[in-house]
């Protein structure tokens, strides 16, 4: 599926990371990782090009030497080493003691070491073991540092994400093709998932709904096809990147309010794509969405905790993100940079209320001239089926 990452790509990622380390005065960087679907394994995939399906890990990137890794699986550590991006890989269920031991053996017993994943990934216990094992090292948070480095995609990553979106649309169209009354939600979801898996997908998350506000993992029950059928897929592709896509199948004519909301949100989407240039803040994009809604006659209700936008790459949710309701929008002060990719799905509670919201989900790429839709023409409007 598409272009494969090479050692040249690895070297470029390390080059950018080490430049950020120098700017922050770091002698080394520890990247913590977990085999979690949502967030955590991207911190290791980015430097190893290996897809974790589980396990915890610690990767050390010295400022002037080769990276080395400790993973909580001996067998998987060997597989990562064989991949060739990081060849010094130890397996040990006791990560922190082994990492401290390796750092001491390499003379890394003082200086300033950043920890990426300190906030959400590395356990308190392992952090304390590192501090006790390396008492003269000044450990500091490097979450922002690595998140900002990873947020700007390389040309290869952008190409890989584009390939993933082609696969995502093909899988979604399969769902629409086989959708008919009486078939079970699981059967229909399996048809779409089969296409994604055949195209190299590593992980798939799907939701189906036929009742407003009731969108859940597929059940072993027949679809009614008497109102709206909403299908949502989040796919982790072969390259480790994620996509989000939704289709709305209508077995009736959408109501006036549903049509009106769809049109106003598509206008907002177009305006935001034009606005989303380097230097603009996520909060400004959210303001455009809200202002467009008001301009189209909607009164806004209480702010939503749902993310309007979140960066998306090798973790399905990466920083920066933005929510209309604080404190979820802690990262809204980050400015956009060319090469960032975001999952776009802003929502607002509106008056009068609408039973079925639009469900618009698409990924966008920030460029110097505005956002490019990675869905490449994917139609979010209601698909009226008979």
Rosetta blueprint (number, residue, H / E / L):
1 X L
2 X L
3 X L
4 X L
5 X L
6 X L
7 X H
8 X H
9 X H
10 X H
11 X H
12 X H
13 X H
14 X H
15 X H
16 X H
17 X H
18 X H
19 X H
20 X H
21 X H
22 X H
23 X H
24 X H
25 X L
26 X L
27 X L
28 X E
29 X E
30 X E
31 X E
32 X E
33 X E
34 X E
35 X L
36 X L
37 X L
38 X L
39 X L
40 X L
41 X L
42 X H
43 X H
44 X H
45 X H
46 X H
47 X H
48 X H
49 X L
50 X L
51 X L
52 X L
53 X L
54 X L
55 X L
56 X E
57 X E
58 X E
59 X E
60 X E
61 X E
62 X E
63 X L
64 X L
65 X L
66 X L
67 X L
68 X E
69 X E
70 X E
71 X E
72 X L
73 X L
74 X H
75 X H
76 X H
77 X H
78 X H
79 X H
80 X H
81 X H
82 X H
83 X H
84 X L
85 X L
86 X L
87 X L
88 X L
89 X E
90 X E
91 X E
92 X L
93 X L
94 X L
95 X H
96 X H
97 X H
98 X H
99 X H
100 X H
101 X H
102 X H
103 X H
104 X H
105 X H
106 X L
107 X L
108 X L
109 X L
110 X L
111 X E
112 X E
113 X E
114 X E
115 X E
116 X E
117 X L
118 X L
119 X L
120 X L
121 X L
122 X L
123 X L
124 X H
125 X H
126 X H
127 X H
128 X H
129 X H
130 X H
131 X H
132 X H
133 X H
134 X L
135 X L
136 X L
137 X E
138 X E
139 X E
140 X E
141 X E
142 X L
143 X H
144 X H
145 X H
146 X H
147 X H
148 X H
149 X H
150 X H
151 X H
152 X E
153 X L
154 X L
155 X H
156 X H
157 X H
158 X H
159 X H
160 X H
161 X H
162 X H
163 X H
164 X H
165 X H
166 X H
167 X H
168 X H
169 X H
170 X H
171 X H
172 X H
173 X H
174 X H
175 X H
176 X H
177 X H
178 X H
179 X L
180 X L
181 X L
182 X L
183 X L
184 X E
185 X H
186 X H
187 X H
188 X H
189 X H
190 X H
191 X H
192 X H
193 X H
194 X H
195 X H
196 X H
197 X H
198 X H
199 X L
200 X L
201 X L
202 X L
203 X E
204 X E
205 X E
206 X E
207 X E
208 X E
209 X E
210 X E
211 X E
212 X L
213 X L
214 X E
215 X E
216 X E
217 X L
218 X L
219 X L
220 X L
221 X L
222 X E
223 X L
224 X L
225 X L
226 X L
227 X L
228 X E
229 X E
230 X E
231 X E
232 X E
233 X E
234 X E
235 X E
236 X E
237 X L
238 X L
239 X L
240 X L
241 X L
242 X E
243 X E
244 X E
245 X E
246 X E
247 X E
248 X E
249 X E
250 X E
251 X L
252 X L
253 X L
254 X L
255 X L
256 X H
257 X H
258 X H
259 X H
260 X H
261 X H
262 X H
263 X H
264 X H
265 X H
266 X H
267 X H
268 X H
269 X H
270 X H
271 X H
272 X H
273 X H
274 X H
275 X H
276 X L
277 X L
278 X L
279 X L
280 X L
281 X E
282 X H
283 X H
284 X H
285 X H
286 X H
287 X H
288 X H
289 X H
290 X H
291 X H
292 X H
293 X H
294 X H
295 X H
296 X L
297 X L
298 X L
299 X E
300 X E
301 X L
302 X L
303 X L
304 X L
305 X L
306 X L
307 X E
308 X E
309 X E
310 X E
311 X E
312 X L
313 X L
314 X L
315 X L
316 X L
317 X L
318 X E
319 X E
320 X E
321 X E
322 X E
323 X E
324 X L
325 X L
326 X L
327 X L
328 X L
329 X L
330 X L
331 X L
332 X L
333 X L
334 X L
335 X E
336 X L
337 X L
338 X L
339 X L
340 X E
341 X E
342 X E
343 X E
344 X E
345 X L
346 X L
347 X L
348 X L
349 X L
350 X E
351 X E
352 X L
353 X L
354 X L
355 X L
356 X L
357 X L
358 X L
359 X L
360 X L
361 X L
362 X E
363 X E
364 X E
365 X E
366 X E
367 X E
368 X L
369 X L
370 X E
371 X E
372 X E
373 X E
374 X L
375 X L
376 X L
377 X L
378 X L
379 X L
380 X L
381 X L
382 X L
383 X E
384 X E
385 X L
386 X L
